[in-house]
Every structure is written in structure tokens, then in C-alpha cells.
Amino acid sequence: QVQLVESGGGLVQPGGSLRLSCAVSGSIFSITAVAWYRQAPGKQRELVASIVSDGSKHYRDSVKDRFTISRDNAGNTLYLQADSLKPEDTAVYYCNAFVGQLNMNYWGKGTLVTVSS
């Protein structure tokens, strides 16, 4: 079992920054990949950024050069640094952990990011 708890969301003006955090607990050693997803009102959930098993990082095109995904050495916390935020970044942001051995995804409850003037 893996538990995920997001924090750091809020209201920010266009061009501003936020740092989202995800506290990871449970069977951390079993996690194959971690990621941030987001879901805007009326839209499907989409992958924002991920760190896969070889340590490589991947971003969706719309956030490249603006968002940075990282995790601490112990794997206890996952971060998403979001800079130069745009109104279209408004969404609930979810932390995700994938356990390859079980083919299971674990999700946090999400944190709301609102970009508005």
C-alpha cells in the first residue's frame, strides 16, 4: 500500500509560481514511477510530469520549461515547481505512484490550483 497526500495549492496570479508537494508513505520501495496529473473543470485528467524507473523526467509539452518535477533522495516527498503559471493551468493537481509489480496506481486526493487575476 502507498499513501499520497498533496499540499501547496492555492490562488495565484498569472505569471506567478507555486510549489506543490506530495507526501509519500507506505511501501515506498515498491514504487516504479511517480507523477503529477491534473484535471481541469469539465476535462479529463491529464499527465503533467513524471519520473520513471530509470530516473528520467518527462513533461507534457504545454508545461515544458515552466514546471519542474523532483523528489527527495529518500523518496518520501514528490514536488512540482510550477512557474510562469497561466490561467489554463487551473486544475486540481493529483499525485500518482505506480507499482509495476502489482500493476497498480495509487492516487492522492488532489490540491486545487487556481490561476486568476
Secondary structure by P-SEA (a helix, b strand, c coil): cbbbbbcccccccccbbbbbbbbbccccccccccbbbbbccccccccccccccccbbbbcccccccbbbbbcccccbbbbbccccccccccbbbbbbbbccccbbbbccbbbbbbcc
